[in-house]
Amino acid sequence: MNKKQLTERDICTKYITPALERAGWDIATQVREEFPLTKGRIIVRGKLHTRAQYKRVDYVLFYKPNIPIALIEAKDNNHSLGDGM
């Protein structure tokens, strides 16, 4: 399998989720995938307004319910390491 051909979702499914499980994270209660961070920037033009596309993160790790402690942003192998920051 050529890792350069894997999509971001493939990377999450094959590598990140299993690594979180091996590290002891409970996927059902402590990990949320495709988690929305913001509702999107509000754009105002005259008397009209709209909301830009929302921002989301691939994983949020929770210490306890409603206490997030870490974000994980996955990228496919065609991006550099800093592209997720």
C-alpha positions in Angstrom: 0.0 0.0 0.0 1.3 3.4 -1.0 0.9 5.8 1.9 0.9 8.8 -0.4 -2.4 7.7 -1.9 -4.2 7.5 1.5 -6.8 10.2 2.2 -7.0 12.1 5.5 -9.9 9.9 6.6 -7.9 6.8 5.7 -5.0 8.1 7.9 -7.5 8.6 10.8 -9.1 5.2 10.5 -5.9 3.1 10.0 -3.5 5.0 12.2 -4.8 7.6 14.6 -7.9 5.9 16.0 -6.0 2.6 16.7 -3.1 4.6 18.3 -5.6 6.4 20.6 -7.1 3.1 21.6 -3.7 1.6 22.3 -2.8 4.7 24.4 -5.8 3.9 26.7 -8.3 6.5 25.4 -12.0 5.3 25.5 -13.2 6.1 22.0 -16.9 6.1 23.0 -16.6 8.6 25.9 -13.3 10.5 25.6 -12.8 11.0 21.9 -14.9 13.0 19.5 -14.3 13.0 15.7 -15.1 15.8 13.3 -15.7 18.2 16.2 -16.8 21.8 15.4 -14.6 24.4 16.9 -16.3 27.6 15.7 -19.6 28.4 14.1 -17.8 30.4 11.4 -16.8 34.0 11.0 -19.7 36.5 10.6 -19.4 38.5 7.4 -21.3 41.8 7.3 -21.9 43.7 4.0 -24.1 46.7 4.5 -27.4 45.5 6.0 -26.7 41.9 5.1 -24.8 39.3 7.0 -23.8 35.7 6.5 -21.7 33.2 8.3 -18.5 31.8 6.8 -17.8 28.0 6.8 -17.3 26.6 10.3 -14.0 25.4 11.5 -13.7 21.8 12.7 -10.9 19.6 14.1 -10.4 15.9 13.4 -10.3 14.7 17.0 -10.9 16.3 20.4 -9.7 14.4 23.5 -11.7 14.9 26.7 -10.4 14.3 30.2 -14.0 14.3 31.5 -17.3 15.3 29.9 -17.1 19.0 28.8 -13.4 19.2 29.7 -11.4 19.0 26.4 -7.6 18.7 26.8 -6.2 18.1 23.3 -6.9 18.6 19.6 -5.6 16.4 16.8 -5.6 17.6 13.3 -4.9 14.9 10.7 -3.4 15.5 7.3 -2.9 13.2 4.3 0.7 12.4 3.3 0.7 15.2 0.6 0.8 17.9 3.3 3.7 19.0 5.5 3.6 18.6 9.2 3.0 22.3 9.8 -0.1 22.5 7.6 -2.4 21.5 10.4 -1.4 24.3 12.7 
